[in-house]
Amino acid sequence: MFPIAGSSGGTASSCGNANVTARTAFAATPGNGSVATFLLSSYLGYDLSSSFDGNGVIATEGSAVRLAGFSVSPGSTISFNWEGAFDGGATGSLFYILNGSLVVLDQIVPTGGVLLGAFNSGFVSVGLASGSNTLVFGAISL
């Protein structure tokens, strides 16, 4: 069981250099522990290789935390703060997938010239299904 208040059942697992501790989910890439996009996609059951190509970029490696099979009361929501940090020259995306729908939280891609570092953050609140839910937090290099 993982620590989301008001939920029952479910499992928590990770792929790459990602983890779940207490009430915090963390995913980071690139670096030691990242896995190739095709492996991450297989683990998530979601094709990440074609999800970011609308911007003319290719997903290469990443990591993710997967919270699967948890149930909540009808009308429940989950809210979380997120942070994305990219070193100068780095490209990538921070995302979540809720019940099969991908949402990009932060993305930095080449637009010509030198890529400066970037730090962004925000707050998200989304409704959960009254049945079984699956929520993924991930980061991927582009």
Secondary structure, DSSP 8 states (H G I E B T S, - for coil): ----TT-BS-EEEEESSEEEETTEEEE--SSTT-EEHHHHHHHHTS--TTTSGGGT----EEEEEEEEEEE--TT-EEEEEEEEEE-TT--EEEEEEETTEEEEEEEE---SS----EEEEEEEEEE--SSEEEEEEEEEE-
